[in-house]
Amino acid sequence: MRYAVFADIHGNLEALQVALEYVRGQHLTHFLILGDSVGYGANPNECLEWALTYTEFQVLGNHEAAVLHEDVRNGFTDWARIAIDWTAGKLDPKHLDLLRKLPFLRKSRGFSLAHGTIHAPERFDYLFDLNAAHKSFLAMETSVGFVGHSHVPCFFSEGGEDAGHLKPGVLRLTKGERYLLNPGSIGQPRDHDPRLSFGIYDEGELTFEIVRLPYDNKLAAQKIRAEGLPEFLAERLL
């Protein structure tokens, strides 16, 4: 089975549409969604509706949790809080019940999904270093774990010999080794490359490919400004 692995769409419809066009061209119909389909961007309803309708495996991100719970919003930066307050006011009420049903952690045949870490998915911590990776490997019951949240494509192997930032291209996984894989962000990349980022996981071939694509980030930024959201959120896309 081959899966498109999407994380951190963040209401960026322009980026999502380009990613989906590419995925259709690759004849991919199975999706893993690692949370944060909303927040920051100007099209939360469209992005969330797609995520809730067309994906088999999905977990709750901290921005979805912040829509539902005031105490989560209180931990946000000022500009993120402004954006999530706006998002919560814009979301169609029919989406809220579906959001409440999303788990923090999802396990399938051979992989696990979480937004931040496998070992403490409800805390939405970042998986940046070997210490956090070690804790997640101890908690993980599958051979592969997928996480998002950092907006940076990267990987960790349990053996500790391989780890780091992932550039566009194919990472070949070793049979018997365990991995934590981050596809980067569709809607707001943070690795100094403005192109959208997502992954393609082939469980048969044991590969994880990072795909980077340009999209109309100027239009996405313009829409953020038109909604009166913080300028920083527009500039970050550029």
ChimeraX commands (.cxc) that place a marker at each C-alpha (Angstrom):
marker #1 position 0.00,0.00,0.00 radius 0.5
marker #1 position 1.14,3.54,-0.78 radius 0.5
marker #1 position 0.04,6.51,1.32 radius 0.5
marker #1 position 0.25,10.27,0.89 radius 0.5
marker #1 position 1.32,11.64,4.29 radius 0.5
marker #1 position 0.09,15.20,4.95 radius 0.5
marker #1 position 0.77,17.35,8.01 radius 0.5
marker #1 position 0.11,20.94,9.01 radius 0.5
marker #1 position -2.09,22.06,6.12 radius 0.5
marker #1 position -3.06,25.06,8.26 radius 0.5
marker #1 position -5.93,26.38,6.19 radius 0.5
marker #1 position -3.74,26.90,3.12 radius 0.5
marker #1 position -6.07,25.91,0.30 radius 0.5
marker #1 position -3.69,26.97,-2.47 radius 0.5
marker #1 position -1.02,24.58,-1.18 radius 0.5
marker #1 position -3.48,21.75,-0.53 radius 0.5
marker #1 position -4.91,21.93,-4.05 radius 0.5
marker #1 position -1.47,21.69,-5.63 radius 0.5
marker #1 position -0.52,18.75,-3.40 radius 0.5
marker #1 position -3.76,16.94,-4.27 radius 0.5
marker #1 position -3.26,17.49,-7.99 radius 0.5
marker #1 position 0.19,15.89,-7.72 radius 0.5
marker #1 position -1.14,13.00,-5.63 radius 0.5
marker #1 position -3.89,12.29,-8.17 radius 0.5
marker #1 position -1.25,12.16,-10.89 radius 0.5
marker #1 position 0.58,9.51,-8.85 radius 0.5
marker #1 position -2.67,7.49,-8.52 radius 0.5
marker #1 position -2.54,7.74,-4.74 radius 0.5
marker #1 position -5.90,7.39,-2.98 radius 0.5
marker #1 position -4.89,6.65,0.62 radius 0.5
marker #1 position -4.00,9.45,3.04 radius 0.5
marker #1 position -2.46,9.78,6.49 radius 0.5
marker #1 position -3.23,13.16,8.08 radius 0.5
marker #1 position -1.08,14.19,11.04 radius 0.5
marker #1 position -3.17,17.09,12.35 radius 0.5
marker #1 position -3.36,20.87,12.11 radius 0.5
marker #1 position -5.48,21.11,9.00 radius 0.5
marker #1 position -6.59,24.51,10.37 radius 0.5
marker #1 position -4.91,27.53,11.95 radius 0.5
marker #1 position -2.93,30.40,10.39 radius 0.5
marker #1 position -4.44,30.18,6.88 radius 0.5
marker #1 position -7.53,31.79,5.38 radius 0.5
marker #1 position -9.46,28.66,4.31 radius 0.5
marker #1 position -9.99,26.50,7.41 radius 0.5
marker #1 position -13.39,25.13,6.37 radius 0.5
marker #1 position -12.31,23.94,2.96 radius 0.5
marker #1 position -9.13,22.29,4.24 radius 0.5
marker #1 position -10.79,20.66,7.23 radius 0.5
marker #1 position -13.75,19.45,5.21 radius 0.5
marker #1 position -11.40,17.68,2.82 radius 0.5
marker #1 position -9.38,16.16,5.66 radius 0.5
marker #1 position -12.46,14.92,7.50 radius 0.5
marker #1 position -14.12,13.55,4.38 radius 0.5
marker #1 position -11.44,11.90,2.30 radius 0.5
marker #1 position -8.88,10.47,4.70 radius 0.5
marker #1 position -8.73,7.05,6.32 radius 0.5
marker #1 position -6.30,7.80,9.16 radius 0.5
marker #1 position -6.18,11.15,10.94 radius 0.5
marker #1 position -5.15,12.48,14.35 radius 0.5
marker #1 position -5.87,15.65,16.30 radius 0.5
marker #1 position -3.39,18.52,16.03 radius 0.5
marker #1 position -2.85,21.24,18.61 radius 0.5
marker #1 position -4.68,23.80,16.47 radius 0.5
marker #1 position -7.76,21.58,16.23 radius 0.5
marker #1 position -7.50,21.02,19.99 radius 0.5
marker #1 position -7.27,24.80,20.47 radius 0.5
marker #1 position -10.50,25.27,18.54 radius 0.5
marker #1 position -12.19,22.93,21.01 radius 0.5
marker #1 position -10.45,23.87,24.26 radius 0.5
marker #1 position -9.70,27.34,25.61 radius 0.5
marker #1 position -6.86,26.10,27.82 radius 0.5
marker #1 position -4.93,24.94,24.73 radius 0.5
marker #1 position -5.31,28.39,23.13 radius 0.5
marker #1 position -3.88,29.99,26.25 radius 0.5
marker #1 position -0.51,28.39,25.50 radius 0.5
marker #1 position -0.30,29.95,22.02 radius 0.5
marker #1 position 1.78,32.97,21.01 radius 0.5
marker #1 position -0.17,36.19,20.52 radius 0.5
marker #1 position -0.32,35.93,16.73 radius 0.5
marker #1 position -1.23,32.22,16.84 radius 0.5
marker #1 position -3.97,33.01,19.38 radius 0.5
marker #1 position -5.41,35.70,17.11 radius 0.5
marker #1 position -5.45,33.24,14.21 radius 0.5
marker #1 position -7.08,30.41,16.18 radius 0.5
marker #1 position -9.74,32.73,17.63 radius 0.5
marker #1 position -10.54,33.82,14.07 radius 0.5
marker #1 position -10.53,30.20,12.88 radius 0.5
marker #1 position -12.87,29.07,15.65 radius 0.5
marker #1 position -15.31,31.79,14.65 radius 0.5
marker #1 position -15.17,30.79,10.99 radius 0.5
marker #1 position -15.52,27.02,11.28 radius 0.5
marker #1 position -18.77,25.38,10.31 radius 0.5
marker #1 position -20.34,23.97,13.52 radius 0.5
marker #1 position -20.83,20.60,11.80 radius 0.5
marker #1 position -17.06,20.11,11.90 radius 0.5
marker #1 position -16.75,20.44,15.67 radius 0.5
marker #1 position -18.39,17.12,16.53 radius 0.5
marker #1 position -16.13,15.35,14.07 radius 0.5
marker #1 position -13.06,17.05,15.55 radius 0.5
marker #1 position -14.02,15.82,19.03 radius 0.5
marker #1 position -13.85,12.25,17.73 radius 0.5
marker #1 position -10.28,12.52,16.44 radius 0.5
marker #1 position -7.74,10.62,18.57 radius 0.5
marker #1 position -4.36,11.93,19.73 radius 0.5
marker #1 position -2.73,8.67,18.60 radius 0.5
marker #1 position -3.74,6.26,15.87 radius 0.5
marker #1 position -2.26,2.83,15.23 radius 0.5
marker #1 position -2.76,0.67,12.19 radius 0.5
marker #1 position -1.12,-2.49,10.87 radius 0.5
marker #1 position 2.44,-1.31,10.73 radius 0.5
marker #1 position 2.45,2.39,11.56 radius 0.5
marker #1 position 1.47,4.88,14.24 radius 0.5
marker #1 position 0.33,8.50,13.80 radius 0.5
marker #1 position 0.57,11.44,16.18 radius 0.5
marker #1 position 0.84,15.17,15.73 radius 0.5
marker #1 position 3.79,15.83,18.03 radius 0.5
marker #1 position 5.28,12.73,19.66 radius 0.5
marker #1 position 4.28,9.08,19.98 radius 0.5
marker #1 position 5.05,8.89,23.71 radius 0.5
marker #1 position 2.97,11.90,24.80 radius 0.5
marker #1 position 0.66,12.75,21.88 radius 0.5
marker #1 position -1.78,14.73,24.03 radius 0.5
marker #1 position 0.95,17.22,25.03 radius 0.5
marker #1 position 1.82,18.30,21.48 radius 0.5
marker #1 position 5.56,18.44,22.18 radius 0.5
marker #1 position 8.03,18.77,19.33 radius 0.5
marker #1 position 10.07,15.80,18.19 radius 0.5
marker #1 position 13.30,17.64,17.44 radius 0.5
marker #1 position 16.10,15.61,19.03 radius 0.5
marker #1 position 17.36,12.12,19.82 radius 0.5
marker #1 position 16.10,12.26,23.41 radius 0.5
marker #1 position 12.50,12.82,22.33 radius 0.5
marker #1 position 12.91,10.26,19.58 radius 0.5
marker #1 position 14.16,7.68,22.10 radius 0.5
marker #1 position 11.07,8.20,24.27 radius 0.5
marker #1 position 8.79,7.80,21.28 radius 0.5
marker #1 position 10.54,4.62,20.15 radius 0.5
marker #1 position 10.04,3.16,23.64 radius 0.5
marker #1 position 6.32,3.89,23.46 radius 0.5
marker #1 position 5.82,2.93,19.82 radius 0.5
marker #1 position 4.38,-0.50,19.10 radius 0.5
marker #1 position 4.82,-0.37,15.32 radius 0.5
marker #1 position 7.76,-0.34,12.94 radius 0.5
marker #1 position 7.09,3.17,11.64 radius 0.5
marker #1 position 5.75,6.30,13.33 radius 0.5
marker #1 position 4.63,9.46,11.55 radius 0.5
marker #1 position 4.62,12.86,13.28 radius 0.5
marker #1 position 4.23,16.48,12.20 radius 0.5
marker #1 position 4.09,19.72,14.24 radius 0.5
marker #1 position 7.65,20.95,13.58 radius 0.5
marker #1 position 6.90,21.84,9.92 radius 0.5
marker #1 position 10.33,20.42,8.99 radius 0.5
marker #1 position 10.76,17.16,7.03 radius 0.5
marker #1 position 13.05,14.88,9.01 radius 0.5
marker #1 position 13.60,11.34,10.25 radius 0.5
marker #1 position 15.03,9.31,13.12 radius 0.5
marker #1 position 16.03,5.65,13.14 radius 0.5
marker #1 position 15.85,3.64,16.33 radius 0.5
marker #1 position 19.43,2.45,15.93 radius 0.5
marker #1 position 20.47,6.09,16.13 radius 0.5
marker #1 position 22.89,5.88,13.23 radius 0.5
marker #1 position 20.66,7.81,10.84 radius 0.5
marker #1 position 18.73,11.00,11.57 radius 0.5
marker #1 position 18.31,14.46,10.17 radius 0.5
marker #1 position 16.59,16.82,7.78 radius 0.5
marker #1 position 15.04,15.24,4.69 radius 0.5
marker #1 position 15.58,16.85,1.31 radius 0.5
marker #1 position 13.28,16.11,-1.65 radius 0.5
marker #1 position 13.71,12.53,-2.80 radius 0.5
marker #1 position 13.42,8.95,-1.61 radius 0.5
marker #1 position 14.62,7.63,1.74 radius 0.5
marker #1 position 15.06,3.85,1.61 radius 0.5
marker #1 position 14.13,2.21,4.88 radius 0.5
marker #1 position 15.96,-0.83,6.21 radius 0.5
marker #1 position 13.86,-3.90,6.98 radius 0.5
marker #1 position 13.94,-4.64,10.70 radius 0.5
marker #1 position 14.84,-1.05,11.64 radius 0.5
marker #1 position 12.24,1.27,13.13 radius 0.5
marker #1 position 11.70,4.86,12.06 radius 0.5
marker #1 position 10.05,8.12,13.04 radius 0.5
marker #1 position 9.19,10.13,9.91 radius 0.5
marker #1 position 8.06,13.73,9.52 radius 0.5
marker #1 position 6.76,14.84,6.08 radius 0.5
marker #1 position 7.11,18.58,6.75 radius 0.5
marker #1 position 4.23,21.00,6.27 radius 0.5
marker #1 position 1.80,21.44,3.40 radius 0.5
marker #1 position 0.65,24.88,4.48 radius 0.5
marker #1 position 3.51,26.60,6.32 radius 0.5
marker #1 position 7.03,25.11,5.81 radius 0.5
marker #1 position 9.66,26.30,8.29 radius 0.5
marker #1 position 12.92,25.04,6.80 radius 0.5
marker #1 position 13.69,28.14,4.71 radius 0.5
marker #1 position 12.09,26.55,1.64 radius 0.5
marker #1 position 8.69,28.09,0.83 radius 0.5
marker #1 position 7.57,25.11,-1.27 radius 0.5
marker #1 position 4.91,22.89,0.25 radius 0.5
marker #1 position 6.15,19.59,1.67 radius 0.5
marker #1 position 4.57,16.16,2.13 radius 0.5
marker #1 position 5.55,12.50,2.13 radius 0.5
marker #1 position 4.73,9.35,0.19 radius 0.5
marker #1 position 5.09,6.15,2.19 radius 0.5
marker #1 position 5.34,2.86,0.29 radius 0.5
marker #1 position 5.05,0.07,2.84 radius 0.5
marker #1 position 5.74,-2.61,0.23 radius 0.5
marker #1 position 8.93,-1.06,-1.13 radius 0.5
marker #1 position 9.91,0.33,2.29 radius 0.5
marker #1 position 10.47,3.88,1.06 radius 0.5
marker #1 position 9.52,7.35,2.25 radius 0.5
marker #1 position 9.65,10.10,-0.35 radius 0.5
marker #1 position 9.62,13.82,0.38 radius 0.5
marker #1 position 7.84,15.86,-2.29 radius 0.5
marker #1 position 8.36,19.64,-2.51 radius 0.5
marker #1 position 6.18,21.69,-4.86 radius 0.5
marker #1 position 5.77,25.40,-5.57 radius 0.5
marker #1 position 2.29,26.87,-5.25 radius 0.5
marker #1 position 0.72,30.33,-5.32 radius 0.5
marker #1 position 2.02,31.40,-1.91 radius 0.5
marker #1 position 1.51,35.06,-2.82 radius 0.5
marker #1 position -2.24,34.48,-3.19 radius 0.5
marker #1 position -2.33,32.51,0.08 radius 0.5
marker #1 position -0.55,35.40,1.83 radius 0.5
marker #1 position -2.86,37.96,0.21 radius 0.5
marker #1 position -5.91,36.09,1.54 radius 0.5
marker #1 position -4.44,36.07,5.06 radius 0.5
marker #1 position -3.99,39.84,4.90 radius 0.5
marker #1 position -7.52,40.32,3.52 radius 0.5
marker #1 position -8.94,38.56,6.58 radius 0.5
marker #1 position -7.06,40.92,8.90 radius 0.5
marker #1 position -4.86,38.18,10.33 radius 0.5
marker #1 position -1.34,39.00,11.58 radius 0.5
marker #1 position 1.08,40.12,8.86 radius 0.5
marker #1 position 3.67,37.68,10.20 radius 0.5
marker #1 position 1.51,34.76,9.04 radius 0.5
marker #1 position 1.46,36.12,5.49 radius 0.5
marker #1 position 5.18,36.90,5.41 radius 0.5
marker #1 position 6.05,33.45,6.74 radius 0.5
marker #1 position 4.69,31.87,3.56 radius 0.5
marker #1 position 6.98,33.93,1.37 radius 0.5
marker link #1:1,2 radius 0.2
marker link #1:2,3 radius 0.2
marker link #1:3,4 radius 0.2
marker link #1:4,5 radius 0.2
marker link #1:5,6 radius 0.2
marker link #1:6,7 radius 0.2
marker link #1:7,8 radius 0.2
marker link #1:8,9 radius 0.2
marker link #1:9,10 radius 0.2
marker link #1:10,11 radius 0.2
marker link #1:11,12 radius 0.2
marker link #1:12,13 radius 0.2
marker link #1:13,14 radius 0.2
marker link #1:14,15 radius 0.2
marker link #1:15,16 radius 0.2
marker link #1:16,17 radius 0.2
marker link #1:17,18 radius 0.2
marker link #1:18,19 radius 0.2
marker link #1:19,20 radius 0.2
marker link #1:20,21 radius 0.2
marker link #1:21,22 radius 0.2
marker link #1:22,23 radius 0.2
marker link #1:23,24 radius 0.2
marker link #1:24,25 radius 0.2
marker link #1:25,26 radius 0.2
marker link #1:26,27 radius 0.2
marker link #1:27,28 radius 0.2
marker link #1:28,29 radius 0.2
marker link #1:29,30 radius 0.2
marker link #1:30,31 radius 0.2
marker link #1:31,32 radius 0.2
marker link #1:32,33 radius 0.2
marker link #1:33,34 radius 0.2
marker link #1:34,35 radius 0.2
marker link #1:35,36 radius 0.2
marker link #1:36,37 radius 0.2
marker link #1:37,38 radius 0.2
marker link #1:38,39 radius 0.2
marker link #1:39,40 radius 0.2
marker link #1:40,41 radius 0.2
marker link #1:41,42 radius 0.2
marker link #1:42,43 radius 0.2
marker link #1:43,44 radius 0.2
marker link #1:44,45 radius 0.2
marker link #1:45,46 radius 0.2
marker link #1:46,47 radius 0.2
marker link #1:47,48 radius 0.2
marker link #1:48,49 radius 0.2
marker link #1:49,50 radius 0.2
marker link #1:50,51 radius 0.2
marker link #1:51,52 radius 0.2
marker link #1:52,53 radius 0.2
marker link #1:53,54 radius 0.2
marker link #1:54,55 radius 0.2
marker link #1:55,56 radius 0.2
marker link #1:56,57 radius 0.2
marker link #1:57,58 radius 0.2
marker link #1:58,59 radius 0.2
marker link #1:59,60 radius 0.2
marker link #1:60,61 radius 0.2
marker link #1:61,62 radius 0.2
marker link #1:62,63 radius 0.2
marker link #1:63,64 radius 0.2
marker link #1:64,65 radius 0.2
marker link #1:65,66 radius 0.2
marker link #1:66,67 radius 0.2
marker link #1:67,68 radius 0.2
marker link #1:68,69 radius 0.2
marker link #1:69,70 radius 0.2
marker link #1:70,71 radius 0.2
marker link #1:71,72 radius 0.2
marker link #1:72,73 radius 0.2
marker link #1:73,74 radius 0.2
marker link #1:74,75 radius 0.2
marker link #1:75,76 radius 0.2
marker link #1:76,77 radius 0.2
marker link #1:77,78 radius 0.2
marker link #1:78,79 radius 0.2
marker link #1:79,80 radius 0.2
marker link #1:80,81 radius 0.2
marker link #1:81,82 radius 0.2
marker link #1:82,83 radius 0.2
marker link #1:83,84 radius 0.2
marker link #1:84,85 radius 0.2
marker link #1:85,86 radius 0.2
marker link #1:86,87 radius 0.2
marker link #1:87,88 radius 0.2
marker link #1:88,89 radius 0.2
marker link #1:89,90 radius 0.2
marker link #1:90,91 radius 0.2
marker link #1:91,92 radius 0.2
marker link #1:92,93 radius 0.2
marker link #1:93,94 radius 0.2
marker link #1:94,95 radius 0.2
marker link #1:95,96 radius 0.2
marker link #1:96,97 radius 0.2
marker link #1:97,98 radius 0.2
marker link #1:98,99 radius 0.2
marker link #1:99,100 radius 0.2
marker link #1:100,101 radius 0.2
marker link #1:101,102 radius 0.2
marker link #1:102,103 radius 0.2
marker link #1:103,104 radius 0.2
marker link #1:104,105 radius 0.2
marker link #1:105,106 radius 0.2
marker link #1:106,107 radius 0.2
marker link #1:107,108 radius 0.2
marker link #1:108,109 radius 0.2
marker link #1:109,110 radius 0.2
marker link #1:110,111 radius 0.2
marker link #1:111,112 radius 0.2
marker link #1:112,113 radius 0.2
marker link #1:113,114 radius 0.2
marker link #1:114,115 radius 0.2
marker link #1:115,116 radius 0.2
marker link #1:116,117 radius 0.2
marker link #1:117,118 radius 0.2
marker link #1:118,119 radius 0.2
marker link #1:119,120 radius 0.2
marker link #1:120,121 radius 0.2
marker link #1:121,122 radius 0.2
marker link #1:122,123 radius 0.2
marker link #1:123,124 radius 0.2
marker link #1:124,125 radius 0.2
marker link #1:125,126 radius 0.2
marker link #1:126,127 radius 0.2
marker link #1:127,128 radius 0.2
marker link #1:128,129 radius 0.2
marker link #1:129,130 radius 0.2
marker link #1:130,131 radius 0.2
marker link #1:131,132 radius 0.2
marker link #1:132,133 radius 0.2
marker link #1:133,134 radius 0.2
marker link #1:134,135 radius 0.2
marker link #1:135,136 radius 0.2
marker link #1:136,137 radius 0.2
marker link #1:137,138 radius 0.2
marker link #1:138,139 radius 0.2
marker link #1:139,140 radius 0.2
marker link #1:140,141 radius 0.2
marker link #1:141,142 radius 0.2
marker link #1:142,143 radius 0.2
marker link #1:143,144 radius 0.2
marker link #1:144,145 radius 0.2
marker link #1:145,146 radius 0.2
marker link #1:146,147 radius 0.2
marker link #1:147,148 radius 0.2
marker link #1:148,149 radius 0.2
marker link #1:149,150 radius 0.2
marker link #1:150,151 radius 0.2
marker link #1:151,152 radius 0.2
marker link #1:152,153 radius 0.2
marker link #1:153,154 radius 0.2
marker link #1:154,155 radius 0.2
marker link #1:155,156 radius 0.2
marker link #1:156,157 radius 0.2
marker link #1:157,158 radius 0.2
marker link #1:158,159 radius 0.2
marker link #1:159,160 radius 0.2
marker link #1:160,161 radius 0.2
marker link #1:161,162 radius 0.2
marker link #1:162,163 radius 0.2
marker link #1:163,164 radius 0.2
marker link #1:164,165 radius 0.2
marker link #1:165,166 radius 0.2
marker link #1:166,167 radius 0.2
marker link #1:167,168 radius 0.2
marker link #1:168,169 radius 0.2
marker link #1:169,170 radius 0.2
marker link #1:170,171 radius 0.2
marker link #1:171,172 radius 0.2
marker link #1:172,173 radius 0.2
marker link #1:173,174 radius 0.2
marker link #1:174,175 radius 0.2
marker link #1:175,176 radius 0.2
marker link #1:176,177 radius 0.2
marker link #1:177,178 radius 0.2
marker link #1:178,179 radius 0.2
marker link #1:179,180 radius 0.2
marker link #1:180,181 radius 0.2
marker link #1:181,182 radius 0.2
marker link #1:182,183 radius 0.2
marker link #1:183,184 radius 0.2
marker link #1:184,185 radius 0.2
marker link #1:185,186 radius 0.2
marker link #1:186,187 radius 0.2
marker link #1:187,188 radius 0.2
marker link #1:188,189 radius 0.2
marker link #1:189,190 radius 0.2
marker link #1:190,191 radius 0.2
marker link #1:191,192 radius 0.2
marker link #1:192,193 radius 0.2
marker link #1:193,194 radius 0.2
marker link #1:194,195 radius 0.2
marker link #1:195,196 radius 0.2
marker link #1:196,197 radius 0.2
marker link #1:197,198 radius 0.2
marker link #1:198,199 radius 0.2
marker link #1:199,200 radius 0.2
marker link #1:200,201 radius 0.2
marker link #1:201,202 radius 0.2
marker link #1:202,203 radius 0.2
marker link #1:203,204 radius 0.2
marker link #1:204,205 radius 0.2
marker link #1:205,206 radius 0.2
marker link #1:206,207 radius 0.2
marker link #1:207,208 radius 0.2
marker link #1:208,209 radius 0.2
marker link #1:209,210 radius 0.2
marker link #1:210,211 radius 0.2
marker link #1:211,212 radius 0.2
marker link #1:212,213 radius 0.2
marker link #1:213,214 radius 0.2
marker link #1:214,215 radius 0.2
marker link #1:215,216 radius 0.2
marker link #1:216,217 radius 0.2
marker link #1:217,218 radius 0.2
marker link #1:218,219 radius 0.2
marker link #1:219,220 radius 0.2
marker link #1:220,221 radius 0.2
marker link #1:221,222 radius 0.2
marker link #1:222,223 radius 0.2
marker link #1:223,224 radius 0.2
marker link #1:224,225 radius 0.2
marker link #1:225,226 radius 0.2
marker link #1:226,227 radius 0.2
marker link #1:227,228 radius 0.2
marker link #1:228,229 radius 0.2
marker link #1:229,230 radius 0.2
marker link #1:230,231 radius 0.2
marker link #1:231,232 radius 0.2
marker link #1:232,233 radius 0.2
marker link #1:233,234 radius 0.2
marker link #1:234,235 radius 0.2
marker link #1:235,236 radius 0.2
marker link #1:236,237 radius 0.2
marker link #1:237,238 radius 0.2
view
